[in-house]
Amino acid sequence: MEHIPALSLPPVTLVLGGARSGKSTHAEKLVAASLFGAAPRPAVYIATAQAGDVEMATRIAAHLTRRGANWTTVEEPLKLAEALLATASHRQPVLVDCLTLWLSNLMLAGEDVDEATDDVVRALDGYPAPVVFVSNEVGLGIVPETALGRAFRDAQGRLNMRMAERADRVILMAAGLPLTMKDRPVPRP
């Protein structure tokens, strides 16, 4: 994957893509590049995955290894807005990986997805550090066969649209290549 030069992250970035498109790796590089010269423990990683089986446990372990020890990991499968607010005092960039698993967790727990999304969007207002979200783009494939699959696809599409509307920068990943879809100028203080 390409080298990403040191840069300033906007307040909110959304990195979208299909499975294995390179979105998590790219999001991690964006955060790391924004921390050029920063002290250890430069960023917070909010993980929404739950190790429900060996395959997922292996994926989680690979992500931890790739990030290394310079990240503070917060595991929160449901209460994402609360996790964001709890980490605000760190004033460190935050990477949320990923909204798709968070949505799955909410739906399986019978939570109100729209209300939870509203809570996350509100938590971003005035947030003291950049936040990068990772999410799957699931609307480019075939129509799911089951009603649950279709409901999930539709909910994921609505969540992605809501987060893209709120985001200052939106990047679509395909085959490991980033395509910037939105890049709203952010006024400098």
DABEL-V287414 format. One record per run of one state. SS is the DSSP state (~ for helix, > for strand, _ for the rest). FROM is the first residue (numbers start at 0). LEN is the number of residues. If there is no record, write none. Layout:
BEGIN
SS/FROM/LEN
SS/FROM/LEN
END
This chain:
BEGIN
_/0/11
>/11/6
_/17/5
~/22/12
_/34/8
>/42/5
_/47/6
~/53/14
_/67/3
>/70/5
_/75/4
~/79/11
_/90/2
>/92/5
_/97/1
~/98/10
_/108/4
~/112/12
_/124/6
>/130/6
_/136/10
~/146/20
_/166/2
>/168/6
_/174/2
>/176/7
_/183/6
END
